[in-house]
Amino acid sequence: MDSGGAFKLIRPINCAMIGFAVIVGAFVSRPPVIPAPQLALGFLTGFFICAYSMVVNDVYDADVDRVNRPGRPIPSGRVSMQDANRLSAAALAAGLACSVLSLNPLAVALAVAYAFLSWLYNSRAKKTGLAGNVIVASSLAIPFIYGGAVAGGAVIGSLLLMMALTAFFSGVGREVVKAMADVEGDAKRNINSVARSRGLAFASWVGAIFFILAVFTSWVPLLTGLANEVYSIGVVVPDAIFAYLAAAIVYKHEPSNALRVKNIALAGMTVGLLVFIGGAL
């Protein structure tokens, strides 16, 4: 197997970001003590299962990539389909093994769920539209919850849960809006996005509703006394971003604007992450 091709299949930067999300979740859950070995195992679990998801994505998209992205490792021949399957199996086994070593049943269950959703999205749900968007958004939220579980912190009724829900709702909104910019390409791949099946105007309202839901969940810590001063002040920034995006996409539901809103939404999600970290300090 070509090592450079395998590197591109795994996309280690993406995987490291998921591992970092696990660590963030651990701290936001506010456990009494965070053992370093648990943090390391949590990071590695997120990294390897994300790597599994990345490789599986290329395996299932191999036929499409031969036309649209012939330089990718599988269609270019740098990595055979057999080697890609072996790599995905090795990454999955490593991720689940790290989870088992944490000796936390909830963490193991979450790791299995994360891996299953990755397979489900790539194998079946990618073409289903909103259901696929929900699965992608779930994969953004689960690493945070996993971090809390593996560290032994508070999950249910905690700041961490609101963080995961906020990430989930903003993720669904971003995925729906993102598909508005990809209508032509999705038609060729027979992806039944909300924008394709119900039109751009309808999709803009769906995306806007999920952005506003993200704003609502971000306010729960303020109403329940979970937020500190840093959070109380900082949350205004991402909330303003998502409120603006909701209005912007409804006002102008054209593909070019959808692409702009999608990119700004990523910035809003990043700012929101920083605010939740500040809320945990």
C-alpha positions in Angstrom: 0.0 0.0 0.0 1.3 3.5 -0.9 1.9 5.3 2.4 1.0 8.7 0.9 -2.2 7.3 -0.4 -3.1 5.8 3.0 -2.3 9.2 4.6 -4.7 10.9 2.3 -7.4 8.3 2.9 -7.2 8.7 6.7 -7.1 12.5 6.6 -5.2 12.8 9.9 -6.0 16.5 10.5 -9.7 15.7 10.5 -9.1 12.8 12.8 -7.0 14.9 15.2 -9.9 17.4 15.4 -12.3 14.7 16.5 -9.8 13.6 19.1 -9.5 17.1 20.3 -13.3 17.3 20.5 -13.2 14.3 22.9 -10.7 16.1 25.1 -12.9 19.3 25.1 -15.9 17.2 26.1 -13.9 15.7 29.0 -13.1 19.2 30.4 -16.6 20.6 29.8 -18.1 17.7 31.7 -16.2 19.0 34.8 -15.1 15.6 36.4 -13.4 15.8 39.8 -10.2 14.5 38.3 -9.2 13.8 34.6 -6.7 11.0 34.5 -4.2 11.5 31.7 -4.5 7.9 30.5 -8.2 8.3 30.0 -7.7 11.5 28.0 -5.1 9.7 25.8 -7.4 6.8 25.2 -10.3 9.1 24.5 -8.3 11.0 21.9 -7.1 7.9 20.2 -10.6 6.4 20.1 -11.9 9.5 18.4 -8.9 9.6 16.0 -9.1 6.0 14.9 -12.9 5.8 14.5 -12.8 9.0 12.5 -10.0 7.4 10.4 -12.3 4.4 9.8 -15.1 6.8 8.7 -12.8 8.6 6.3 -11.6 5.4 4.7 -15.1 4.0 4.4 -16.2 7.2 2.8 -13.6 6.8 0.0 -14.5 3.1 -0.4 -18.2 3.8 -1.0 -17.4 6.8 -3.2 -14.8 5.1 -5.3 -17.0 5.0 -8.5 -18.0 8.6 -8.1 -14.4 9.7 -7.4 -13.2 7.9 -10.6 -15.2 10.6 -12.5 -15.1 13.6 -10.2 -11.9 13.1 -8.2 -9.6 10.7 -10.1 -6.6 11.8 -8.1 -8.0 10.3 -4.9 -6.0 7.3 -3.6 -8.4 4.5 -4.7 -9.3 5.7 -8.2 -5.7 6.7 -8.9 -4.5 3.2 -8.0 -2.2 4.2 -5.2 -4.4 2.2 -2.8 -6.3 -0.9 -3.9 -9.8 -1.5 -2.7 -8.6 -4.6 -0.7 -6.0 -2.5 1.1 -8.5 0.3 1.8 -10.8 -2.3 3.4 -8.0 -3.6 5.5 -7.0 -0.1 6.6 -10.6 0.7 7.6 -10.9 -2.6 9.6 -7.6 -1.9 11.3 -8.6 1.7 12.2 -12.0 0.5 13.5 -10.3 -2.2 15.6 -7.8 0.2 17.1 -10.6 2.7 18.0 -12.8 0.2 19.6 -9.8 -1.4 21.5 -8.8 2.1 22.9 -12.4 2.5 24.0 -12.5 -0.9 25.7 -9.2 -0.1 27.5 -10.9 2.9 29.1 -13.0 0.3 31.1 -16.1 2.5 30.8 -19.2 0.7 29.4 -20.9 4.0 28.4 -17.8 5.1 26.5 -17.7 1.7 24.7 -21.4 2.0 23.7 -20.8 5.5 22.4 -17.8 4.4 20.4 -19.7 1.6 18.8 -22.6 4.0 18.0 -20.2 6.5 16.4 -18.7 3.8 14.3 -22.1 2.4 13.3 -23.4 5.8 12.3 -20.2 6.4 10.2 -20.9 3.2 8.3 -24.6 3.8 8.0 -24.1 7.3 6.5 -21.6 6.2 3.9 -23.3 2.9 2.9 -26.9 4.0 2.9 -28.0 7.3 4.4 -25.9 9.7 2.3 -28.5 9.8 -0.4 -31.5 10.2 1.9 -31.3 13.9 2.5 -32.3 15.1 5.9 -31.7 11.7 7.6 -28.1 11.8 6.3 -27.7 15.4 7.6 -28.9 14.2 11.0 -26.3 11.4 11.0 -23.5 13.8 10.1 -24.5 16.2 12.8 -24.7 13.4 15.3 -21.1 12.5 14.5 -20.2 16.1 15.5 -22.0 15.8 18.9 -21.0 12.3 19.9 -17.2 13.0 20.4 -18.1 15.6 23.1 -20.4 13.3 24.9 -17.8 10.5 24.6 -15.2 12.8 26.2 -17.5 13.4 29.2 -18.2 9.7 29.5 -14.6 8.5 29.3 -13.5 11.1 31.9 -16.3 10.2 34.3 -17.8 13.7 34.2 -21.5 14.8 34.2 -23.3 14.2 30.9 -27.0 14.3 31.4 -28.4 17.6 32.5 -24.9 19.2 32.2 -23.2 22.0 30.2 -21.7 19.2 28.1 -25.2 18.0 27.0 -26.1 21.5 25.9 -22.8 21.8 24.1 -23.5 18.5 22.2 -27.1 19.6 21.3 -25.9 23.0 20.1 -23.3 21.3 17.9 -25.9 18.9 16.7 -28.5 21.5 15.7 -26.0 23.9 14.1 -24.5 20.9 12.3 -27.9 19.9 10.8 -28.5 23.5 9.7 -25.1 23.7 8.1 -25.6 20.4 6.2 -29.0 21.4 4.9 -27.7 24.7 3.7 -24.6 23.1 2.3 -26.8 20.9 0.1 -28.5 24.0 -1.3 -25.1 24.9 -2.9 -24.7 21.4 -4.3 -28.0 20.8 -6.0 -26.6 20.2 -9.5 -23.9 17.8 -8.2 -26.4 16.0 -6.0 -28.7 15.5 -9.0 -25.9 13.6 -10.8 -25.3 11.4 -7.7 -29.0 11.0 -7.0 -28.7 12.4 -3.5 -32.2 13.3 -2.3 -31.4 16.4 -0.3 -34.0 18.7 1.1 -33.1 21.3 -1.5 -33.6 18.8 -4.3 -36.8 17.3 -3.1 -38.6 20.3 -1.7 -36.8 23.3 -3.3 -34.3 25.9 -2.2 -36.9 28.1 -0.4 -38.1 25.2 1.8 -34.6 24.1 2.5 -33.6 27.6 3.6 -36.4 27.5 6.2 -35.3 24.1 7.4 -31.7 25.2 7.8 -32.8 28.4 9.5 -34.9 26.5 12.0 -32.0 24.4 13.0 -29.8 27.4 13.4 -32.3 29.0 15.7 -32.6 25.7 17.7 -28.8 25.9 18.2 -29.3 29.4 19.7 -32.1 28.2 22.0 -30.0 25.3 23.4 -27.0 27.6 23.9 -29.3 29.7 26.3 -30.3 26.7 28.5 -27.1 27.0 30.6 -27.9 30.6 31.3 -31.5 29.8 32.4 -30.4 26.8 34.5 -27.4 28.3 36.3 -24.8 26.2 34.5 -23.1 29.1 32.9 -20.3 31.3 34.4 -19.6 34.9 33.5 -17.3 34.0 30.6 -20.1 31.9 29.0 -22.8 34.5 29.7 -20.9 37.2 27.9 -19.3 35.1 25.1 -22.4 33.2 24.0 -23.8 36.4 22.5 -21.2 36.2 19.7 -22.1 32.7 18.2 -25.8 33.3 18.8 -25.6 36.6 16.8 -23.8 34.7 14.0 -26.5 32.0 13.8 -29.4 34.4 14.1 -27.9 36.3 11.2 -27.3 33.2 9.2 -30.9 32.1 9.7 -32.2 35.4 8.4 -29.7 35.5 5.6 -30.5 32.1 4.1 -34.2 32.7 4.3 -33.9 36.2 2.7 -31.7 34.9 -0.1 -31.9 31.2 -0.8 -29.6 31.0 -3.8 -26.7 28.5 -4.1 -24.1 31.2 -4.0 -25.5 32.6 -0.7 -25.9 29.1 0.7 -22.1 28.5 0.1 -21.3 31.7 2.0 -23.7 30.8 4.9 -22.2 27.4 5.1 -18.7 28.8 5.5 -19.8 31.4 8.1 -21.6 28.7 10.0 -18.3 26.8 10.5 -16.8 30.0 12.0 -19.9 30.3 14.2 -19.5 26.7 15.4 -15.8 27.3 16.2 -16.6 30.4 18.2 -19.3 28.5 20.0 -16.8 25.7 20.9 -14.5 28.3 22.4 -17.4 29.8 24.4 -18.3 26.4 25.9 -14.7 25.8 26.8 -14.7 29.1 28.6 -17.9 28.1 30.4 -16.1 25.1 31.8 -13.2 27.0 33.3 
